[in-house]
């Protein structure tokens, strides 16, 4: 393949959405180039999904080690060797990075290093080390991702005030941490830092942690965090003009209701969401329509400019790696003229890897109620689940939501150990338009955590028919 093109597809951005699109394009017989200014794998591999989950896995093992006497296992006093944790994080990332490069090259994708930008609808300009080249492209897929959202008046410094990227580069665990924002990133770092021995205060402006999840799940996670010793302040707003460096730490004022409290910690982690990386890549010059900085796309990921597609975080849908990958596949298939599967966003699973884990698919009870449906719900608590008790992880529940008239499964919401693996059952069930009856009568092995899914469905089901 000529590294200067022309290419059927040029992808700007080598994260999960970008590399998946490029590989799928090649599988469908199209010539494809992938322009990446940093490393293949993007945020997920290098600054998000993978490294954070390595930290959380170490924290989970540490918590278990502290409780081993409950299982009749005697060991010495456990401690976290953070230097080893960081080294393992880097080793896992490097191994996956090497495999990803091999995968992309094996599929015949031309990898071009540099900063890519649109040069009109059918060309990509690449700048690298003072040199510039232009790649002719039949189609362009923008997959530049996102970065931690910046708050006006708060400047991160990589030591005292940090974002989620910088948190992964700290060489020690702070003695105390304030975390601003209790979405997925905030609660995951709160869980890790607490298990690692830090004093943690989690601050959320909305009424609950994980505010986008079902209210029952969010409320239970908040209670369990407090039970563990994490201080949780919800309905709380930080006065941004009070955030300042103090000797050996950070201090700020937070207001909850009528009360204002002065807080201080060694470190402040700003985890208030992510913003799209759409500036400086030629979108506006090419006429691509933006909505609050996100690229506006249709169901097939077309932008308003013919031949220009966008996938992943810059589309403003669910900012998740597996969502970006699904979009990348659809965009490549659309370009190739293949009838691809549409991305049905309400049926895509969501996972948060705090302790206990949270996972969901479909509508929350509030969303389902707002749609005007009459609902039936069912719950199963893990304290009655044999495998949860065997694991020593009794905290959690499963909640199902279904349409009372059609019996269609509308939502599955889980909190507890291992639920990020269990949610795949709900994702498949909603994808196949499964009914609550089918979920309830699908036999689950015993003893397993997954039994709670069937039990929750049974609890919500219709009364049994008489013979």
Secondary structure per residue as TSV (DSSP state, phi and psi in degrees):
chain	resnum	aa	ss	phi	psi
A	1	X	-	360.0	130.1
A	2	X	-	-68.9	119.5
A	3	X	T	-65.6	-9.0
A	4	X	T	-100.3	-0.2
A	5	X	-	88.3	-166.9
A	6	X	-	-72.4	154.7
A	7	X	E	-118.2	148.1
A	8	X	E	-66.6	-36.5
A	9	X	E	-139.2	131.5
A	10	X	E	-119.8	125.5
A	11	X	E	-105.2	129.7
A	12	X	E	-102.0	109.4
A	13	X	-	113.9	123.2
A	14	X	-	-107.3	30.2
A	15	X	S	-77.8	-163.7
A	16	X	H	-60.1	-42.8
A	17	X	H	-69.5	-41.2
A	18	X	H	-68.9	-50.1
A	19	X	H	-69.4	-33.2
A	20	X	H	-63.7	-41.7
A	21	X	H	-62.7	-44.0
A	22	X	H	-65.4	-43.7
A	23	X	H	-64.8	-42.8
A	24	X	H	-65.2	-37.4
A	25	X	H	-60.8	-43.7
A	26	X	H	-65.8	-39.1
A	27	X	H	-61.3	-26.6
A	28	X	T	-94.2	10.2
A	29	X	T	89.2	9.1
A	30	X	-	-92.3	149.4
A	31	X	-	-79.9	139.6
A	32	X	E	-144.7	139.9
A	33	X	E	-122.5	146.4
A	34	X	E	-123.2	117.6
A	35	X	E	-101.2	121.9
A	36	X	E	-139.0	128.1
A	37	X	S	-87.0	-16.0
A	38	X	S	-120.2	-108.0
A	39	X	-	-126.6	144.7
A	40	X	T	-57.8	143.2
A	41	X	T	109.7	-23.4
A	42	X	H	59.3	-155.4
A	43	X	H	-58.5	-45.2
A	44	X	H	-54.8	-50.5
A	45	X	H	-76.0	-39.0
A	46	X	H	-102.7	-26.6
A	47	X	H	-137.0	9.5
A	48	X	S	-138.3	-109.2
A	49	X	H	-46.7	-55.3
A	50	X	H	-72.8	-56.6
A	51	X	H	-62.6	-36.7
A	52	X	H	-67.1	-35.3
A	53	X	H	-71.8	-27.9
A	54	X	H	-63.0	-45.5
A	55	X	H	-59.8	-45.4
A	56	X	H	-66.2	-34.0
A	57	X	H	-66.3	-41.8
A	58	X	H	-61.7	-41.9
A	59	X	H	-64.2	-38.3
A	60	X	H	-64.8	-41.7
A	61	X	H	-64.6	-37.7
A	62	X	H	-63.3	-44.3
A	63	X	H	-61.0	-43.1
A	64	X	H	-63.3	-41.4
A	65	X	H	-59.6	-36.5
A	66	X	H	-68.2	-21.2
A	67	X	T	-108.0	8.6
A	68	X	G	-61.2	-27.4
A	69	X	G	-61.6	-26.9
A	70	X	G	-62.0	-27.8
A	71	X	G	-97.0	6.9
A	72	X	T	80.5	18.8
A	73	X	-	-108.2	123.9
A	74	X	-	-103.3	123.4
A	75	X	-	-138.7	172.9
A	76	X	-	-74.3	-179.8
A	77	X	-	-66.8	118.0
A	78	X	-	-73.7	152.8
A	79	X	-	-148.7	154.9
A	80	X	-	-93.7	122.5
A	81	X	-	-95.7	92.7
A	82	X	H	-68.3	-29.4
A	83	X	H	-62.4	-40.8
A	84	X	H	-69.2	-38.3
A	85	X	H	-59.2	-46.2
A	86	X	H	-64.7	-39.3
A	87	X	H	-64.9	-40.2
A	88	X	H	-66.1	-39.6
A	89	X	H	-55.6	-48.4
A	90	X	H	-65.5	-36.9
A	91	X	H	-65.9	-43.2
A	92	X	H	-63.8	-44.8
A	93	X	H	-62.1	-45.5
A	94	X	H	-62.8	-39.8
A	95	X	H	-64.0	-44.2
A	96	X	H	-68.7	-36.5
A	97	X	H	-62.7	-44.5
A	98	X	H	-62.2	-41.6
A	99	X	H	-65.4	-36.3
A	100	X	H	-67.9	-43.8
A	101	X	H	-59.1	-42.0
A	102	X	H	-63.5	-42.1
A	103	X	H	-61.2	-47.4
A	104	X	H	-65.9	-44.1
A	105	X	H	-66.2	-40.1
A	106	X	H	-62.2	-26.1
A	107	X	T	-88.7	3.8
A	108	X	T	80.4	19.8
A	109	X	-	-80.5	132.7
A	110	X	E	-81.7	115.3
A	111	X	E	-92.9	123.1
A	112	X	E	-121.8	118.8
A	113	X	E	-80.6	136.4
A	114	X	S	146.3	175.2
A	115	X	E	-88.0	115.6
A	116	X	E	-96.2	144.4
A	117	X	E	-149.0	156.2
A	118	X	E	-68.8	135.6
A	119	X	S	-121.4	65.1
A	120	X	S	90.8	-175.1
A	121	X	T	-77.2	-20.1
A	122	X	T	-128.6	33.2
A	123	X	E	-158.3	151.2
A	124	X	E	-124.6	131.0
A	125	X	E	-96.2	132.2
A	126	X	E	-120.5	124.7
A	127	X	E	-113.2	132.7
A	128	X	E	-156.1	123.1
A	129	X	T	53.9	42.6
A	130	X	T	80.0	-4.3
A	131	X	E	-102.3	156.5
A	132	X	E	-139.0	138.0
A	133	X	E	-137.7	158.7
A	134	X	E	-121.2	130.1
A	135	X	E	-106.0	114.7
A	136	X	E	-65.1	138.2
A	137	X	E	-141.2	129.8
A	138	X	E	-65.9	-36.0
A	139	X	E	-145.0	150.9
A	140	X	E	-124.5	134.6
A	141	X	E	-115.4	119.8
A	142	X	E	-91.2	123.7
A	143	X	-	-143.0	53.7
A	144	X	-	-86.2	-6.5
A	145	X	-	77.8	-151.9
A	146	X	E	-145.0	173.2
A	147	X	E	-137.8	165.7
A	148	X	E	-56.8	136.3
A	149	X	-	-69.4	136.8
A	150	X	-	-96.9	137.5
A	151	X	-	-101.4	134.6
A	152	X	T	-57.9	130.3
A	153	X	T	89.5	-9.2
A	154	X	-	-115.6	112.7
A	155	X	-	-102.5	125.1
A	156	X	-	-78.6	146.6
A	157	X	-	-124.1	1.6
A	158	X	S	80.5	-1.1
A	159	X	S	-132.0	-58.7
A	160	X	S	-96.1	-41.8
A	161	X	E	-116.4	118.2
A	162	X	E	-132.6	159.3
A	163	X	-	-106.3	-176.0
A	164	X	H	-67.3	-32.2
A	165	X	H	-62.4	-47.6
A	166	X	H	-70.3	-28.3
A	167	X	H	-59.9	-33.3
A	168	X	T	-73.1	-15.3
A	169	X	T	-98.6	-8.9
A	170	X	-	-60.3	140.1
A	171	X	S	-92.6	1.7
A	172	X	S	-149.1	166.3
A	173	X	-	-92.8	120.1
A	174	X	-	-60.3	151.7
A	175	X	S	-68.1	-32.3
A	176	X	E	-148.0	145.3
A	177	X	E	-139.3	132.5
A	178	X	E	-101.7	133.6
A	179	X	E	-118.6	120.5
A	180	X	E	-97.0	105.5
A	181	X	-	114.0	125.1
A	182	X	-	-117.2	36.6
A	183	X	S	-77.7	-162.2
A	184	X	H	-58.9	-45.3
A	185	X	H	-63.7	-45.8
A	186	X	H	-62.1	-46.3
A	187	X	H	-72.0	-31.4
A	188	X	H	-65.2	-45.9
A	189	X	H	-69.2	-34.6
A	190	X	H	-60.9	-43.5
A	191	X	H	-63.4	-46.5
A	192	X	H	-63.3	-52.0
A	193	X	H	-62.6	-37.9
A	194	X	H	-63.7	-46.9
A	195	X	H	-64.0	-30.2
A	196	X	T	-78.9	-4.4
A	197	X	T	109.0	3.0
A	198	X	-	-84.5	153.4
A	199	X	E	-84.1	122.3
A	200	X	E	-119.0	132.8
A	201	X	E	-120.6	121.8
A	202	X	E	-106.5	122.4
A	203	X	E	-116.5	123.8
A	204	X	-	-132.4	130.1
A	205	X	S	-71.1	-33.5
A	206	X	S	-80.4	171.9
A	207	X	S	-72.0	-10.7
A	208	X	S	-147.9	156.9
A	209	X	S	-70.0	157.9
A	210	X	S	41.3	60.4
A	211	X	T	-64.2	-16.7
A	212	X	T	-87.1	-8.4
A	213	X	S	-85.1	170.6
A	214	X	-	-56.7	140.8
A	215	X	H	-59.9	-37.4
A	216	X	H	-64.0	-39.0
A	217	X	H	-70.1	-46.1
A	218	X	H	-60.0	-44.4
A	219	X	H	-62.8	-41.9
A	220	X	H	-66.8	-41.4
A	221	X	H	-61.9	-41.3
A	222	X	H	-59.3	-44.0
A	223	X	H	-65.1	-41.0
A	224	X	H	-68.6	-35.0
A	225	X	H	-62.4	-45.3
A	226	X	H	-62.9	-40.9
A	227	X	H	-60.2	-35.5
A	228	X	H	-74.2	-19.2
A	229	X	T	110.8	7.1
A	230	X	-	-82.2	130.2
A	231	X	E	-81.7	124.7
A	232	X	E	-117.3	119.6
A	233	X	E	-114.3	108.6
A	234	X	-	-108.1	162.2
A	235	X	S	59.8	32.5
A	236	X	E	-120.7	134.1
A	237	X	E	-118.2	132.5
A	238	X	E	-86.0	131.2
A	239	X	-	-76.5	103.4
A	240	X	G	-60.5	-29.3
A	241	X	G	-76.0	-5.2
A	242	X	G	-97.9	-5.1
A	243	X	-	-73.0	121.7
A	244	X	E	-153.7	154.5
A	245	X	E	-76.0	136.0
A	246	X	E	-120.4	175.3
A	247	X	T	-61.4	114.3
A	248	X	T	71.7	23.1
A	249	X	E	175.1	-160.4
A	250	X	E	-131.6	143.4
A	251	X	E	-132.6	155.6
A	252	X	E	-162.5	167.5
A	253	X	E	-109.2	137.1
A	254	X	E	-127.3	137.5
A	255	X	E	-114.3	125.9
A	256	X	E	-128.6	112.9
A	257	X	T	66.6	-126.6
A	258	X	T	-95.3	-0.5
A	259	X	E	-101.4	136.7
A	260	X	E	-115.4	132.4
A	261	X	E	-127.2	139.9
A	262	X	E	-94.0	124.8
A	263	X	E	-118.9	151.8
A	264	X	E	-144.5	141.0
A	265	X	E	-153.8	166.6
A	266	X	S	-64.7	-34.2
A	267	X	E	-142.4	144.9
A	268	X	E	-117.0	121.5
A	269	X	E	-102.3	118.7
A	270	X	E	-90.7	113.5
A	271	X	-	-132.0	57.8
A	272	X	S	-102.7	27.3
A	273	X	-	112.3	-172.0
A	274	X	E	-131.8	155.7
A	275	X	E	-126.4	148.6
A	276	X	E	-72.9	147.6
A	277	X	-	-95.0	77.6
A	278	X	-	-115.3	-6.7
A	279	X	T	-82.7	145.4
A	280	X	T	74.8	18.5
A	281	X	S	-123.2	19.5
A	282	X	S	80.4	11.2
A	283	X	H	-67.1	-49.6
A	284	X	H	-65.9	-37.5
A	285	X	H	-64.1	-32.6
A	286	X	H	-83.9	-5.5
A	287	X	T	88.5	15.3
A	288	X	-	-72.0	128.1
A	289	X	-	-74.1	131.9
A	290	X	E	-116.3	147.4
A	291	X	E	-127.8	105.6
A	292	X	T	56.0	33.3
A	293	X	T	93.0	-15.5
A	294	X	E	-89.2	148.8
A	295	X	E	-77.4	125.9
A	296	X	-	-78.6	126.6
A	297	X	-	-132.5	160.0
A	298	X	-	-93.9	-170.4
A	299	X	T	-63.5	-23.9
A	300	X	T	-99.0	11.3
A	301	X	-	75.0	13.2
A	302	X	B	-68.3	140.1
A	303	X	-	-84.8	-174.8
A	304	X	S	-75.9	-9.6
A	305	X	S	-96.8	119.8
A	306	X	T	-54.4	133.7
A	307	X	T	85.0	-1.6
A	308	X	E	-114.9	122.6
A	309	X	E	-115.7	161.8
A	310	X	E	-139.4	140.1
A	311	X	-	-139.4	160.0
A	312	X	G	84.5	-154.9
A	313	X	G	-58.3	-29.7
A	314	X	G	-70.0	-9.6
A	315	X	G	-85.4	-12.0
A	316	X	-	77.1	12.6
A	317	X	S	-82.4	-149.1
A	318	X	-	-65.7	123.5
A	319	X	-	-86.1	72.8
A	320	X	-	-133.9	145.1
A	321	X	H	-62.4	-41.9
A	322	X	H	-70.0	-25.8
A	323	X	H	-69.9	-43.7
A	324	X	H	-59.3	-41.1
A	325	X	H	-63.5	-43.1
A	326	X	H	-62.5	-40.3
A	327	X	H	-66.3	-40.0
A	328	X	H	-61.1	-41.8
A	329	X	H	-62.7	-45.7
A	330	X	H	-63.5	-42.0
A	331	X	H	-61.8	-44.8
A	332	X	H	-64.1	-41.2
A	333	X	H	-67.6	-36.0
A	334	X	H	-63.6	-44.3
A	335	X	H	-62.0	-38.7
A	336	X	T	-78.7	-5.0
A	337	X	T	77.2	22.6
A	338	X	-	-97.0	141.4
A	339	X	-	-76.7	92.9
A	340	X	-	-84.8	165.0
A	341	X	-	-78.4	127.0
A	342	X	-	-64.0	151.6
A	343	X	-	-85.1	110.8
A	344	X	-	-96.4	92.7
A	345	X	G	-59.5	-41.3
A	346	X	G	-62.4	-18.1
A	347	X	G	-98.9	10.0
A	348	X	S	-90.9	134.2
A	349	X	-	-73.1	151.1
A	350	X	E	-125.3	141.6
A	351	X	E	-140.9	135.9
A	352	X	E	-127.5	130.5
A	353	X	-	-103.9	29.6
A	354	X	S	-69.5	-178.2
A	355	X	S	-117.5	115.5
A	356	X	S	-75.4	158.1
A	357	X	E	-70.0	156.6
A	358	X	E	-129.0	136.2
A	359	X	E	-147.5	152.4
A	360	X	E	-159.6	160.7
A	361	X	E	-151.3	142.0
A	362	X	E	87.8	-159.4
A	363	X	-	-85.0	145.4
A	364	X	-	-74.9	167.8
A	365	X	H	-62.1	-39.0
A	366	X	H	-64.0	-45.7
A	367	X	H	-61.7	-42.5
A	368	X	H	-65.5	-38.5
A	369	X	H	-65.7	-39.3
A	370	X	H	-67.2	-19.9
A	371	X	T	-77.4	-5.3
A	372	X	T	89.4	1.3
A	373	X	-	-76.0	153.8
A	374	X	-	-90.6	130.3
A	375	X	E	-112.8	160.2
A	376	X	E	-133.9	140.3
A	377	X	E	-127.6	154.8
A	378	X	E	-141.7	148.2
A	379	X	E	-132.2	148.3
A	380	X	E	-137.4	124.2
A	381	X	E	-93.6	138.7
A	382	X	G	-69.8	-13.8
A	383	X	G	-66.1	-17.1
A	384	X	G	-102.5	9.4
A	385	X	-	-101.1	125.2
A	386	X	H	-59.4	-43.9
A	387	X	H	-67.5	-36.7
A	388	X	H	-62.0	-40.4
A	389	X	H	-69.3	-38.1
A	390	X	H	-60.9	-41.9
A	391	X	H	-73.6	-13.4
A	392	X	T	73.2	27.7
A	393	X	-	-126.8	68.0
A	394	X	-	-83.2	-6.9
A	395	X	-	-84.6	118.7
A	396	X	-	152.6	175.7
A	397	X	E	-161.2	164.1
A	398	X	E	-122.3	135.8
A	399	X	E	-129.8	130.6
A	400	X	E	-115.2	148.9
A	401	X	E	-130.2	131.2
A	402	X	E	-139.7	158.7
A	403	X	E	-75.0	124.3
A	404	X	T	-66.9	-24.3
A	405	X	T	-88.6	-50.7
A	406	X	T	-89.4	-16.5
A	407	X	-	71.6	9.3
A	408	X	B	-66.4	136.9
A	409	X	E	-72.2	125.3
A	410	X	E	-106.5	-29.5
A	411	X	E	-161.8	146.4
A	412	X	E	-131.3	126.8
A	413	X	E	-132.3	129.7
A	414	X	E	-134.4	145.0
A	415	X	E	-141.9	130.7
A	416	X	E	150.2	-178.9
A	417	X	T	-65.4	133.1
A	418	X	T	72.7	9.3
A	419	X	H	-73.0	-18.2
A	420	X	H	-67.7	-21.4
A	421	X	H	-84.1	-35.6
A	422	X	H	-69.3	-28.0
A	423	X	H	-65.1	-19.6
A	424	X	H	-59.3	-31.3
A	425	X	H	-62.6	-42.4
A	426	X	H	-67.9	-36.4
A	427	X	H	-63.7	-42.6
A	428	X	H	-67.3	-39.9
A	429	X	H	-62.2	-44.0
A	430	X	H	-71.0	-35.1
A	431	X	H	-61.8	-35.9
A	432	X	T	-92.1	7.8
A	433	X	T	56.4	43.6
A	434	X	-	-67.9	149.9
A	435	X	B	-91.9	164.3
A	436	X	H	-62.0	-37.9
A	437	X	H	-59.4	-42.6
A	438	X	H	-66.9	-39.6
A	439	X	H	-66.1	-39.3
A	440	X	H	-69.8	-33.0
A	441	X	H	-98.7	0.8
A	442	X	S	-75.8	118.7
A	443	X	-	-75.7	125.3
A	444	X	-	-100.1	141.4
A	445	X	-	-66.2	153.8
A	446	X	S	-124.9	138.0
A	447	X	S	-90.8	127.4
A	448	X	-	-141.9	157.9
A	449	X	T	-63.6	-31.9
A	450	X	T	-64.0	-19.0
A	451	X	H	-56.6	-29.6
A	452	X	H	-64.3	-27.2
A	453	X	H	-66.3	-49.3
A	454	X	H	-61.6	-38.8
A	455	X	H	-67.7	-38.9
A	456	X	H	-64.8	-39.9
A	457	X	H	-65.2	-40.0
A	458	X	H	-64.4	-38.5
A	459	X	H	-64.4	-28.5
A	460	X	H	-91.0	-12.6
A	461	X	S	-71.4	170.2
A	462	X	-	-70.8	158.6
A	463	X	-	-59.8	144.2
A	464	X	-	-62.4	144.9
A	465	X	-	-77.1	143.2
A	466	X	-	-80.5	140.8
A	467	X	-	-68.2	360.0
